Amino acid sequence: MAFSTVFVSGPRRCGKSFIIRSMIDHIIRDKPHFIRLVQIGGDKTAPKLPETPPPQSGLASVRVLMYDADRIFETLPEALSDIHRRDPNGTVLIEADADPILRCAYPYDHRVFVMSMPSGIHSVFRNPREAAGELRKVLDDTAAFAGEIFGLFQNGQLDDPEPREDRMDLTGTVLRGFLYSPLGDELATRIQLQPLYHGLVESDIIAVNTNAGRKTDESQECLRRIDRLLNRVHAAGHGRTEVYHCPLLSPTSPQSQPLLRALQTLCAQ
């Protein structure tokens, strides 16, 4: 069995602890390692965890990893490398709140996103004004990146004296091809979704905790929009996300069984 990482993320108080505890008790055969990511300077208090987990915890090791956005790409891989040296065949469960920067901090083997029942469409999706503002920010970021990396906009001209090459017109077909590319998926995710929900699209499993949040007249429409977004990404051939709606109350609950079977299948891969 190879070293494996499972990233469980989502907004606060949505049921992540249920997923983690269920995987420890019912899914992962050997004792896994556990990392809780907590942002430095955030408003979440770091949980107090024992340095050595008690035998009944079912864990091989446990740690709270404090991070900041500038160093998370070093901090998390270093922690995982340390665990790998001590347990080359181990499984690491990583729990985190829905911080978008953590999506790219490590090439996790498996991703699980947990969310409560959405109370409204715009609790998950940006409204048109917000989406337009985010699109403008994306364009500004792209221009800044091109200027820094390629020097494209220094003094209003190219450094390369070669003449410009002819480029095809941006037809509808070309634009659709771009939007159905991995970069297009990333842009669509960033523009359409609120930051807390950026991790939805790339997750292997999404657990909608029907026992958390507030169900309203807009809840089902919001969930339908999530399904449409996922179907669009799947149609482009970029992975597959399974969505489960169930109350995250007890691992023995009949409503939780399909989700637990899916988690078991995921961890066996």
C-alpha positions in Angstrom: 0.0 0.0 0.0 1.4 3.4 -1.0 1.5 6.6 1.0 -1.8 8.4 0.6 -3.3 11.8 1.5 -7.0 12.6 1.9 -7.9 16.3 2.0 -11.2 17.0 3.8 -12.3 20.6 3.5 -15.3 22.8 3.7 -16.9 25.8 5.5 -17.0 25.6 9.3 -19.5 23.6 11.2 -20.6 21.6 8.2 -19.7 18.1 9.3 -16.0 17.6 8.5 -15.3 16.1 11.9 -18.0 13.4 11.1 -16.2 12.5 7.9 -12.8 12.3 9.6 -14.1 10.2 12.5 -16.0 7.9 10.3 -12.9 7.3 8.1 -10.8 6.6 11.2 -13.4 4.2 12.8 -14.9 2.4 9.9 -12.9 2.8 6.7 -9.1 3.0 7.1 -7.8 -0.3 8.3 -4.4 0.8 9.7 -4.2 3.8 12.0 -4.0 7.0 9.9 -2.2 10.2 10.7 -4.2 13.4 11.2 -3.3 17.0 10.4 -5.5 19.9 11.3 -4.6 23.0 9.2 -5.2 26.4 11.0 -4.4 29.7 9.4 -2.0 32.0 11.4 -3.8 35.3 12.2 -7.2 33.8 11.4 -10.2 33.9 13.8 -10.2 30.2 14.4 -8.6 29.1 17.7 -6.2 26.2 17.2 -7.6 23.0 18.8 -5.6 21.6 21.7 -4.5 18.1 20.6 -2.3 15.7 22.6 1.2 15.3 21.3 0.8 11.5 21.5 -2.7 10.3 20.6 -4.3 7.9 23.1 -4.7 4.3 21.9 -8.5 4.6 21.7 -8.2 7.5 19.3 -7.4 5.2 16.4 -4.7 7.5 15.1 -1.0 6.9 14.6 -0.1 10.6 15.0 -1.9 14.0 15.3 -0.7 17.5 14.9 -2.1 21.0 14.4 -0.2 22.7 11.6 -0.3 26.5 11.7 0.2 28.1 8.3 0.2 31.4 6.4 -0.5 31.8 2.7 3.0 32.8 1.8 4.6 29.6 3.2 1.9 26.9 3.0 3.5 25.5 -0.2 6.6 24.7 2.0 5.0 24.0 5.3 2.5 21.3 4.3 4.9 19.3 2.0 7.5 19.4 4.8 5.0 18.0 7.3 3.9 15.3 5.0 7.5 14.4 4.1 8.2 14.0 7.8 5.3 11.6 8.1 6.3 9.7 5.0 9.8 9.1 6.3 8.4 7.5 9.5 5.5 5.7 7.8 6.1 5.1 4.0 2.8 3.3 3.6 0.7 5.5 5.9 -2.5 7.4 5.2 -2.8 11.1 6.2 -6.2 12.7 6.9 -5.9 16.5 6.4 -8.7 18.6 7.7 -9.1 22.3 6.8 -11.6 25.1 6.5 -12.4 26.3 3.0 -9.4 28.4 2.4 -8.9 28.6 -1.5 -5.1 28.8 -1.1 -5.0 25.2 0.3 -6.5 23.7 -2.9 -3.1 24.0 -4.6 -0.8 23.6 -1.6 -0.2 19.9 -2.3 -1.2 17.3 -4.9 -3.6 15.5 -2.6 -4.5 11.9 -3.6 -8.1 12.3 -2.7 -10.3 15.3 -2.0 -13.6 15.4 0.0 -15.6 18.6 0.3 -18.2 19.0 3.0 -20.9 21.6 3.1 -24.2 22.4 4.9 -27.5 22.8 3.2 -27.2 26.1 1.3 -29.8 28.7 2.4 -29.6 30.7 -0.8 -28.1 30.7 -4.3 -25.7 33.5 -3.6 -24.4 31.8 -0.5 -22.6 29.5 -2.9 -22.6 31.4 -6.2 -21.6 35.0 -6.8 -24.3 37.5 -7.9 -23.8 39.1 -11.3 -22.1 42.2 -9.9 -19.6 40.1 -7.8 -19.0 37.8 -10.8 -18.2 40.9 -13.0 -15.8 42.2 -10.4 -14.1 38.9 -10.1 -13.7 38.7 -13.9 -12.1 42.1 -13.9 -9.7 41.0 -11.2 -8.8 37.9 -13.2 -8.0 40.0 -16.2 -5.9 42.4 -14.1 -4.1 39.4 -12.5 -3.4 38.0 -16.0 -2.0 41.3 -17.3 0.2 41.6 -14.2 1.5 38.1 -14.5 2.3 38.5 -18.2 4.1 41.8 -17.5 6.2 40.3 -14.7 7.0 37.0 -16.4 7.3 37.9 -20.0 7.8 41.7 -19.9 4.9 42.1 -22.4 3.8 45.5 -21.3 7.0 47.3 -20.5 7.0 50.7 -22.2 4.0 49.6 -24.2 6.0 47.4 -26.6 7.4 43.9 -26.9 11.1 43.3 -26.1 11.2 40.8 -29.0 11.8 42.7 -32.3 10.2 40.0 -34.3 6.9 41.0 -36.0 3.7 39.8 -34.5 2.4 36.5 -35.8 -1.1 36.3 -37.2 -3.6 34.7 -34.8 -7.0 33.3 -35.5 -10.1 35.2 -34.6 -11.8 34.4 -31.3 -14.8 32.6 -32.8 -17.5 30.9 -30.7 -15.8 27.5 -31.3 -12.5 28.8 -30.1 -13.9 30.4 -27.0 -15.8 27.2 -26.2 -12.6 25.2 -26.6 -10.9 27.5 -24.1 -13.7 27.5 -21.6 -13.7 23.7 -21.7 -10.0 23.5 -21.0 -8.5 23.1 -17.5 -7.7 26.8 -17.4 -11.3 27.6 -18.5 -12.6 25.4 -15.7 -10.4 27.2 -13.2 -11.7 30.6 -14.4 -15.3 29.5 -14.4 -14.9 28.2 -10.8 -13.2 31.3 -9.6 -15.7 33.7 -11.3 -18.9 31.8 -10.5 -18.4 30.5 -7.0 -17.9 32.2 -3.7 -14.3 31.7 -2.4 -15.5 29.2 0.3 -16.8 26.9 -2.4 -13.9 26.9 -4.9 -13.0 23.4 -3.8 -16.3 22.0 -5.0 -15.4 21.3 -8.6 -12.1 19.4 -8.1 -13.4 17.2 -5.2 -13.8 13.4 -5.6 -16.8 13.4 -3.2 -19.1 16.2 -2.0 -21.1 15.6 1.1 -24.1 17.9 1.6 -25.0 17.8 5.3 -28.8 18.1 5.3 -28.6 18.3 9.1 -26.7 21.6 9.0 -27.6 24.9 7.5 -31.0 26.2 6.8 -33.3 24.9 4.0 -35.2 27.6 2.1 -37.0 27.9 -1.2 -33.7 28.6 -2.9 -31.8 25.6 -1.5 -32.9 23.1 -4.2 -32.2 25.6 -7.0 -28.7 26.2 -5.6 -28.0 22.4 -5.5 -29.3 22.1 -9.1 -26.8 24.8 -10.1 -24.0 23.0 -8.4 -25.0 19.8 -10.3 -25.0 21.8 -13.6 -21.6 23.2 -13.0 -20.2 19.7 -12.1 -21.8 18.2 -15.2 -20.2 20.9 -17.4 -16.8 20.1 -16.0 -17.3 16.4 -16.3 -18.4 16.8 -19.9 -15.0 18.3 -20.6 -13.4 15.1 -19.3 -11.9 16.6 -16.1 -12.6 14.0 -13.5 -15.8 12.9 -11.8 -17.4 14.2 -8.6 -19.9 12.2 -6.6 -22.5 14.2 -4.6 -24.3 12.8 -1.5 -27.1 14.5 0.4 -27.5 13.0 3.8 -27.7 14.0 7.5 -24.2 13.6 9.0 -25.4 12.3 12.4 -24.1 8.8 12.9 -22.0 6.3 10.8 -24.6 3.7 11.5 -27.5 5.8 10.1 -29.0 4.2 7.0 -28.9 7.6 5.2 -25.1 7.7 5.7 -24.3 4.3 4.2 -24.0 5.4 0.5 -21.6 8.1 1.5 -19.5 5.8 3.7 -19.3 3.2 0.9 -18.1 5.9 -1.5 -15.5 7.0 1.0 -14.4 3.4 1.4 -14.1 2.9 -2.4 -12.1 6.2 -2.6 -9.6 5.2 0.0 -9.1 1.8 -1.6 -7.9 3.4 -4.9 
